[in-house]
């Protein structure tokens, strides 16, 4: 059965610069290999934890601008995302937590880096975990939110409840170091999925569901 991605009109379109050099960024290679080749191992886990742990203080100080959440709000609204329980993977310092708490009654803020989670004061439930092996039961989440986060397809499939939605946001579209286009997100997931996708400002997003 062919994959299906339906694109909605972009909102607040802007020209995206190559500020981060996303196309050539080392994390772009890691992103694709993790999603398609299951190459995540202890060495990569330790490296990524160290990198983002070192960024935690700067992350908390510079990335709390509410405008950064506009693409997430757009994805939730136009992607028609609903449910009671949301899990944000790769949540960092929890800059999206408050937004998610306005939409869902239970929000779990998950990150590999304890230094990041320590700076997530809005999170009622902070979980330090490797997203390749999450400490949640099968079918736990109505919604999984991944903003600039590595995709672990098997765990997404396991943890997402029937009828649930995966929300994938890249804050600088193709210039984001950790980036997959909507078609690749759908192709990497096991089984049959369909997605609605769009652009919001500098960001791209997709909302994927099984069918």
Protein Blocks (a to p, Z undefined) as FASTA:
>chain_A
ZZdddddddehiacddfklommmgmklmmmmmmmmnopacfklmmmmmmmmmmmmmmmmm
mmmcfklmmmmmmmmmmnopacjbdcdehklnopmmmmmmmmpmbdcdddfblklmmmmm
kbmbdcdddfklccbdehkbfbdcdehiacdfklmmmmpcghiacddddfkljmlmbacd
fklmmmmpgcjdddddddehjbccdddddZZ
